[in-house]
Amino acid sequence: MASVAHEARVHRRRRPLSRRLGAAGPFTYAFLILVALVSLFPLYWSLVVASHDNSAVAAYPPVLTPGTELWHNLTRLFDSGEVNVNFWTALLNSAVVASVVTGWPFRPH
């Protein structure tokens, strides 16, 4: 019985959130920044590849900066009919699948 009362007191004496967040050291923040950069690199690489023509994409060493062809490539993708896929339909299908799998907006809060 005494241990139950002791447990209740321990749970009541939690530190405020601001003090718990301050307990993380500099290595924790450095690690989190590194993880964020590694996570953002595929998005950046997609932008770089989408903004170049095919010869620059296949170049060695690879080009790491965005190019000037982004709007031209997007126009070709969505409007020109050069691509054999109806990209608007594919984009809508991806949004539907992602919504169904995640349960949005049907998941109760």
Secondary structure, 3 states (H helix, E strand, C coil): CHHHHHHHHHHHCCCCHHHHHCCCCHHHHHHHHHHHHHHHHHHHHHHHHHCCCHHHHCCCCCCCCCCCCHHHHHHHHHCCCCCCCCHHHHHHHHHHHHHHHHCCCCCCC
